[in-house]
Amino acid sequence: MTTRRDLLAGAGAGVAAISTASFFAARRPAEIDGLFIYDSRNGAPQAQTKLAPGAPRLDIRNQDRVFWRDLRNLASITSGVSGLLSWSTWVIVRGLLEERGKRVVEERRIEGGAGQPTLFYWRMR
């Protein structure tokens, strides 16, 4: 049996996916350069993986288990880094990338729908 709560949650997920997809559809491919960092736990970054299929990606879902080793290693070998993360994860990633000499060139808040997290799109060079 489908409840009202299930319908609202599904609608919120759809709105978040649409708003994220429309955000990336409006961006030129050159703006999504280098490594793309996302967290598969929040669901919305799947839209980006469909829009930029050739871009190297790093899912940071389990990086806390390996002390962010993969992020530290990959950030050293790429010029551009961008991502779509929650605020708390973005703060950690930004600090690690700043240690590697990267600087923020863009940061945007993307509102999530009902029951979806607010995400932040960002780029560093």
Backbone torsions as a table, in degrees:
resi	resn	phi	psi	omega
1	MET	NA	129.5	178.7
2	THR	-87.3	126.7	-179.8
3	THR	-98.3	167.7	177.9
4	ARG	-61.5	-38.5	178.8
5	ARG	-61.3	-42.4	177.7
6	ASP	-61.0	-42.7	179.6
7	LEU	-63.6	-44.1	179.5
8	LEU	-65.4	-40.3	178.8
9	ALA	-65.0	-41.4	178.1
10	GLY	-64.5	-40.5	178.4
11	ALA	-65.0	-40.1	178.7
12	GLY	-64.1	-41.0	178.4
13	ALA	-64.0	-39.1	178.6
14	GLY	-64.8	-42.6	179.0
15	VAL	-63.8	-42.6	-179.9
16	ALA	-63.8	-42.5	179.0
17	ALA	-65.3	-40.2	179.9
18	ILE	-67.0	-45.6	-178.2
19	SER	-65.3	-38.6	177.8
20	THR	-67.7	-43.5	179.8
21	ALA	-63.5	-41.5	180.0
22	SER	-67.4	-33.6	176.9
23	PHE	-61.6	-47.2	-179.0
24	PHE	-73.6	-31.1	178.3
25	ALA	-64.4	-31.0	-179.0
26	ALA	-79.9	-10.8	-177.1
27	ARG	-90.7	143.5	175.2
28	ARG	-75.4	146.6	179.9
29	PRO	-56.3	-31.1	-179.4
30	ALA	-66.4	-22.6	-179.5
31	GLU	-76.2	-21.1	176.7
32	ILE	-103.8	76.4	-175.1
33	ASP	-109.5	157.0	177.9
34	GLY	70.3	-148.0	-175.9
35	LEU	-78.5	135.2	175.5
36	PHE	-110.2	125.5	-177.4
37	ILE	-109.5	131.4	179.3
38	TYR	-145.9	169.0	178.3
39	ASP	-123.0	111.1	-174.8
40	SER	-66.8	-10.7	178.4
41	ARG	-69.2	-25.2	-178.2
42	ASN	-93.4	-5.5	169.2
43	GLY	81.6	-39.8	-174.6
44	ALA	-64.0	-31.2	-177.3
45	PRO	-63.9	-11.0	175.8
46	GLN	-60.3	-29.1	177.7
47	ALA	-62.5	-40.0	-179.6
48	GLN	-68.4	-38.5	-177.5
49	THR	-64.5	-26.4	176.3
50	LYS	-78.7	-32.2	-176.8
51	LEU	-82.8	-26.4	179.2
52	ALA	-130.3	68.7	-172.1
53	PRO	-64.1	-23.8	-177.3
54	GLY	-90.3	-8.3	-176.0
55	ALA	-72.3	137.2	174.7
56	PRO	-67.2	139.9	-176.0
57	ARG	-127.9	154.4	173.9
58	LEU	-134.0	114.8	174.5
59	ASP	-86.6	117.5	-175.5
60	ILE	-91.3	15.2	-177.6
61	ARG	-48.1	-42.9	-175.7
62	ASN	-112.9	18.2	-176.8
63	GLN	-66.0	-28.0	179.5
64	ASP	-64.7	-24.7	178.8
65	ARG	-72.8	-28.9	-178.8
66	VAL	-109.9	22.6	176.8
67	PHE	55.9	36.9	175.7
68	TRP	62.2	23.8	-178.4
69	ARG	-57.0	-46.8	-177.3
70	ASP	-61.8	-42.5	179.2
71	LEU	-64.2	-44.3	-179.6
72	ARG	-61.7	-42.6	-179.2
73	ASN	-67.9	-46.4	-177.6
74	LEU	-70.3	-34.6	-179.1
75	ALA	-65.3	-25.7	-178.9
76	SER	-76.0	-22.4	-174.2
77	ILE	-106.3	0.4	-179.1
78	THR	-120.1	147.3	-179.4
79	SER	-82.0	-50.4	-179.3
80	GLY	-102.7	143.6	177.1
81	VAL	-137.2	134.0	175.9
82	SER	-138.3	170.1	-179.7
83	GLY	-172.3	174.6	177.8
84	LEU	-139.2	105.1	-172.2
85	LEU	-139.7	164.8	170.9
86	SER	-70.9	163.3	-177.4
87	TRP	-58.7	-48.8	-175.8
88	SER	-63.5	-38.3	178.1
89	THR	-71.2	-38.7	178.9
90	TRP	-60.5	-39.3	179.5
91	VAL	-62.3	-42.5	178.5
92	ILE	-64.6	-49.2	-178.2
93	VAL	-62.4	-43.6	179.7
94	ARG	-58.6	-44.2	178.9
95	GLY	-61.2	-43.3	179.4
96	LEU	-65.4	-40.0	179.8
97	LEU	-72.0	-33.8	175.9
98	GLU	-64.5	-32.9	175.0
99	GLU	-62.5	-26.3	-179.8
100	ARG	-93.8	9.8	175.7
101	GLY	90.6	5.2	179.3
102	LYS	-81.9	150.7	177.5
103	ARG	-130.2	144.1	-178.8
104	VAL	-69.4	128.8	174.9
105	VAL	-113.3	-15.8	177.6
106	GLU	-158.4	143.1	175.8
107	GLU	-150.3	126.3	179.4
108	ARG	-136.6	140.5	176.2
109	ARG	-89.7	132.5	177.9
110	ILE	-120.5	111.6	-177.3
111	GLU	-66.4	135.1	174.7
112	GLY	-86.1	163.0	176.8
113	GLY	-80.7	-166.6	179.6
114	ALA	-60.1	123.7	178.0
115	GLY	77.9	2.0	-180.0
116	GLN	-107.6	148.2	-178.1
117	PRO	-74.0	153.6	169.0
118	THR	-78.5	129.8	-177.6
119	LEU	-112.8	162.3	178.5
120	PHE	-124.1	123.3	172.7
121	TYR	-92.6	138.5	-177.0
122	TRP	-150.7	157.7	173.9
123	ARG	-135.5	143.2	176.4
124	MET	-134.0	149.8	175.6
125	ARG	-132.5	NA	NA
